[in-house]
Amino acid sequence: MKYVCNVCGYVYDPKVGDSEHGIEPGTAFEDIPDDWVCPDCGVGKSEFSAQE
């Protein structure tokens, strides 16, 4: 399952991760630290919605 930023549309794909910000490929969205923010617009995890 992927997660989409409700503000800017950035898609977090657990298969890809966010290596630029220390999130390794294979990291589930739930396992990302709570202080992680959207790499594109800077909002928190609470602004993301699950997308199948």
N, C-alpha and C positions, 0 to 999 in steps of 0.2 A: 504494500500500500504506500502511496506517495502522499505528501502533505503540501498544501498550497497556501501561500501567504494571502490572506484576505485583502491586504492593502495593495500589494504591487503585483501579485501573480507569480512570484518566485516559487518554484517547485523543489521541495526537498525529497530526493530519492534515496532511501536507505542503501540501495545498492551502490550508489555513487558517493554518498557522504558529503562532507564540506571540508575537504582537506586544507583549504586556505585558512580555515578557522579551527583546525585541530580535530575535526570530526572525521574519523576514519570510515572508509567504505564498509558497509555491513552494520553500521550503527543504527539501531532502531530509533525512531523519533522519540519514543518514551525514554530512551537512555541518554539523550542529549542533555547536557547540563541546563538547569533552569535559567541560567544567565545568558545562554546563547541567544543571539538575535538574528533576524533575517539579514543575510549578507547584502541584499540589495537596498532595503529601505530602513532597517534597524529596529523593527518592531519585535516584540517578544514572542515566545512560543504560543502564547494564548491566542494570538491572531492568526493561527494556522488551522486549516480544516483538512480532514482526511479526504483523500480522493482515490477511488478505486481505479 
